[in-house]
């Protein structure tokens, strides 16, 4: 049997794919966080809760209304995005002029409330969401068999990240967004309704988290705390990539997922902490993050 | 000139930054196709006057009528959409965007007759065409200033608020900007110019308002310039 550093090739490739799938979730979640931080200057601790809501909403739509997975992929991000808009108008818009810590605490409180409500409604035991029929089974990649659904997750996540990148880096709307992150008052002086832009950006960022939640639903046991455990890791990803950096979030998310996967092969005990070890090293060497501009 | 309704009428304008009360009852009018300069020493309140017209100060009271609309309670973006273009002192070039992205950034006003095409702007400022793909942060000070001015001309704004546009620039660039302002004035633009460079402002202005301690302390028409020069020197001298 072929080996790499003494590890069977199959096991190595399997962990790499698993790492890549996790990395896709890190990328898409940190992308939403980066977009929100970039424009709103809010460290959104409720992002994980929105991811969890996305998974639960897909589950509820399927089990109570028979709405299929594919429809949920479109409906859920919009629904959770609208909830995000409501939360932004009700709570966050009052905090933009204050220190980051207020936004962080407010969103932390919101996350706790949302998780508590979901726990009261659904309990703490995990719910199972079936893999859609078209994506069941495994696909032979030549060197290994991979569950088809995981290939779909990687493809859909990368596509979502690419579309967001395209929107932000290559369109007029994206240019306005980037300008708004640099000087919102001047952008308003050009006739742009910045509060509306901010509101829509928050909704879109939250919608991305919900999209990740729907993608994750068939892979995890859906419970009110699935977002909580991811939030900390995703924040580390954003910090490593550089706060507010779009490319940094995506590249770092994917890379750290793979790093985590590889660590699981060689030293499984460190797999849960390797991301934070990388964060410490990056902060020591490049305090603004790998792709950050350092402001 | 005073028979027509002013494009901009400022009445008893007070403005604050935090606890700091900067403007103390500013009053003036600007009419169509006029170029009016706000002169004064550093900290007199000239920039704050421009910023408060657009609602960019922390707080303001009084009346600011733009194109006949009292905008005192309006948000900034709504005032801008009346046809107000703002060129800030720091130029406000977005470093994350290219020269052309900066130029295309502000939305074009609906139903505006004044909106210039990108080609027209490149004709006025040929340097910008050559640098159109360069990132905003790589432009020279003069190029940034031309871009800041060109950017608001594309929107179709007809009331231009220009803050210290000649500051820190080489004489040849200052001359280019002066020519551009004369051309804009002849095309019917209304210009409110904040300047410290009296030599730049005087030949362009129909009137000069001297601001001191947040109030207009002297108004000088172009025809009175010779006679009021001693007073002007007294007010602007260090």
Interface residues (C-beta under 8 A of the other chain):
Chain A: X172 X175 X176 X178 X179 X181 X182 X183 X185 X186 X187 X188 X189 X190 X191 X192 X193 X194 X195
Chain B: X54 X56 X75 X76 X77 X80 X81 X86 X88 X92 X94 X95 X96 X97 X101 X104 X105 X106 X107 X109 X151 X152 X155
